[in-house]
Amino acid sequence: MKYKDYYAALGVPRTAAADDIKKAYRKLAQKHHPDVNKEAGAEEKFKEIAEAYQTLKDPEKRAAYDQLGTSYQPGQEFRPPPDWEQQFRERAAAGNGAESFSFDDLDLGDLFESLRGHARGGGRTRGNMQFPGETYEATVHLSLEDANRGTQMDLQIGDRKITARIPKGATDGMRLRLRGQGGKGHNGGPDGDLYLNVALHPHSLFRPTGHDLYLDLPLTPWEAALGATVEVPTLDGAVNLKVPPNTTAGRKLRLARKGLAKPSGGEGDLYAIVQIVNPTVLNERERELFKELGEQSKFDPRAHFARS
């Protein structure tokens, strides 16, 4: 039996955490997956890293592998120590594995496969081992309108095109899982999944926060002071909003359920943030009215300066 350095195959240290082993496998598997990499030897490399991951991701298999020690070189002929063989046979028997196989008939991958009771006699060869398809990720860019109502998108994944349905209510940063839409499995292994990371295009008017929307609402000084009813845009069309008298800049006026649709039903809210805007050009009459207001008004926006 030839020794294989599973840690080296994944490019991780022997002290690597389970999450680091998983990340290393995903990165390498995506690089060498036969659906993506058509270079000579890519499939063999993919099987090598998959075999390493199948062993190291399982705490019991990893512990058994680690007990073999570090004194062997990759490709070196070796035989496990007698005490290790005995422990292995006991584990295999407990897992309904067969005890009748010969260690000389197995390679290291088959040896650890038998811990799950998959190998009998000479065991399963690497060429017949089942490998799950690779997990793919892609970023989809959506307008707010598409996120609000849901949409379909054609995506190029590896060497094939798929149509992905984006449900209504997708938000910026959301991660959607499409089962079985990733890489193809080998030898009957399950197909991998596809994860879509949602990125929303900036909108000229609305700023999304989760399923709520924020909108800057410009008001004239007299609309803010006297109150008014103004027309406000939403994703579903314009609506009327009542502005209370004495409204100040920065005030949030809420329009319930006028935000983004939620996947489970309902909608977020729309918040109109008041911005008071002065006219940039005044005719003579307007200038007189502002002058008269200034002479008559006792309002002092800087009165707090004197108290500080």
N, C-alpha and C positions, 0 to 999 in steps of 0.2 A: 504494500500500500504506500502511495506517495503522499508526502505531507503537503498541505496547502495552508498558506498564511492568509486567513480570511480577513484579518485586520488590514493587511497590506493591500488586499484586493479592493477594499473600500476606501483605502487611504486615510484610515483613522487610527489613533493610538489604542493600545489594549485597554486603557482606562476610559475610553470614550463612553459617554452617557448614551442611553437608548435613543434619545431624540437626535443626537449627533450622528449615530449610526443610520437612523432612518433618513436624515437629510442627505447624508453622503450617498446612500443607495439611490435615492430619487434623482439626485443630480447626475450620477454616473449612468443610471438606467436610461434616463432621457437622452443622454449623449450617445449611448451605444445601442439603443433599441433598434431592431431590424427595420421597423417601420420608418425610422428617421435616418439612420446611418446605413448607407449602402456600401461602405467600404469593406474590403475583405477582412475577415476576422472579427467584425463587429458583433455578429450573432454569438460567436464563441465567447467573446468578452462579456456580452450581456449575460450569458448563462453562468459565467464564472462569478460575476458580482451578485447575481440572483441567488446562487448557491451559498455564497458567503452570507448574504443577508438572511436567508432562510434559517441559517444556524445561529447567527449572532442576535437576531431579534427575539429569539426564544430564550428566556432566562435559564431554563434547564439545559438546553443544548449548549448555550454559551458557557455555562459553568463546566459542563463535561468537556468542551473543547479546550477551555483554559487549563484544565487539569493535565492536558497533554504536555504542557510546559512550553518553553521557548527555545529549546536547544536544537530544533530541527531547522533545516533550510528548505524553502519551497522546492518541490520536486524530488526531495530526498526520500529514498526508500526507508520506511520505518515500520515498526510494529508497536502498538501501545503496550505500556507496562502491564504485567499480569494483573496487578490489583485494579488497574483501570478497566481491563477487559471484563473482569468479574463484575465491577460496578455497572458497566455498560450492559452486560447481559441481564443483570437484575432489573435495570430500568426498562430495557426492551421487553422483558417478560411482563413487567407490571403494566406496560402500555399495550399488551397483546401482541408484541413483536415476537418474532421467531428466534429461538435459541440455536437452531440447527445450522445457521450460516457459518461459513468460514471467513475469518478476517482477511484471508489472502484473496478471497473472491470479490472483495468490495473496494471501492475507492472511498475517500474520506466523506464525500457528499452523500453517497449511499449509506454509509455508516450512520450518519446523523438522521437521515430520512427514516431509518428503521426504528428510531426512538418513538415514532408515532405509529408503528405497526404497519408501515407501508412496504417494507422490504421482507422478503422471505427467500430462503436459499441464497442465491447469488445476489439478490437485491435488484432494485430498479436502476437502470443505467441513466446517465445524465441526459442522453438523447431523448429519453421518454419521460423525464420529469416535467411536471406541469409548472408553468411560470405565469403569474398574473400579468396582465397588460400594464404598461406604464401609466402613471397618473399624469395628465397634462394640465397645464394652466394657460389661460389666455385672458387678456384685458379687453373688455367691450366698452366702447364709448357711446353714451346715450345722451340725447337731448332730454330736458326736463319733461317735454311733452310725451316722448316715448316712454320714459320711466313712469309717467303718470297713468298711461293707458295700457302699457305693455306692448311688446313688439316681437318680431322675429328677425333673426340676423343669419346670414350665410357666413360661415367661418371656415377657413382653411386650416385643418388640423393634421399635421404630418403630410401625408400624400393624399388626403381625402378631404372632401368638402361636406360639412354637415350644416343642417339648419337648426339653430338654437332658439328656443322660445323663451323670451324674457318676460316673466310675469309682471303684472302691474304692481307698482309700489316699490320697485328697486331703488335703493338709495346709494349715494356715493360711498364706496368702500365695501359694499355688500359682496359676499362671496357665494355664488350659486353653484350647486353641485349637479352635474348631469351624469347619472349613473350609466356605466357601460359605453361612454362616448370617448374614452381615452384610447390608449394603445391596445392593440389586439393581443389576447392571451396566446400562449404557445402550448401546444400539446394538450389542448382541452382546458387550459387555465382560463379563469374569468377575465373578461375585458376590463381594462382600467377605467377610471372615472375622469371626467373633465371638469375642472373648476374654472368658473368665469368670475373675474374680478371686475366689478362695475365701477366705471369712472364717468361722472356726469360732466357734460360740456358746461362751461360758464354761460349763464343766461344774461341777457341785456337788462333785465328788470329784477328777476327774483334771485335770492340767495337761499339755497336749501340748507337746513340743519335737521338731519333726520327726515321726518315727514312734514315738518313745518317749513313754511316759506317766509322770507322777510323781503319787504319792499320799501324803498324810500318814497315817502309821500310828500311832494312839494305843496305848500300852502301859502297863500298870500297873507300878509299881516292881518288884513281885515277878516279873512276866513278863519284864521286861528283865534282872533279876538272875539268875533261875533258868533262863531259857529257857522256851519254850512253843511250841505249835502253834496258830496263830490263823487264823481265816477272813478272807480278803481279797477284796474285790470286784474284778472285771475287767469289760471290755466284753462278755465272753462268759459271764459268770456267776461265782459265788464259787469260790475255790480255797483250799486249805490252804497256809499258809506257815510254815516252821519258823524260829523265832527262836532264835538261839544264846544260850547263857548269857553273862552280863556284857555284854549289848548296851547301848551308850551312845546318848544322844539325838543325833539328826542322822545316825546311821548309815544308809547306803543298802542295802536288801536287794533283790536283783534277782530278778525273775520273768521268765525268758527267754521271748521270743516271746508275751508277753501285752500288747503294746502295739498300736498301730494297724497294720492290714494295709498292705502295700506294693504299689504298682501292679504291680511286676514279680514279685511272689510273696514269701511269707514275711511276717514281722511284726516290728515293733520290740519293745523290752523294756518292762516295767513296773518302776519303781523305787519301793519303799515307803520313805519317809523316816520314821525312828523319832521319835516324840514321846512322852516319858514324862509321864504324867498322874497326878497324885495325887488320891485321893478327896476330894471336897469336904465330905462328911458322914461322921463316924465314930461308930460305936456304942461302947459302953463297952469291950467286949472288943477291938475293933480299936484303940482308943486305948491299951489296956494293951500290946498286942503292939508297936505302934510305939514306945512308951516303953521296953519291954524291948529292942527292937532298938537304940534310941539308946544305951542304957546298955552294951550288950554290944559294939557295933561299934566298931572302931578306924579306920574309914574317915573321912578328912578331905578333903572336896572342895576346901577352901581352903588345903591345905598349901603350895601354891606361893606364897601370899602372903608367907610367912615367908622364902622363898628369894630373893625379888626385892629 
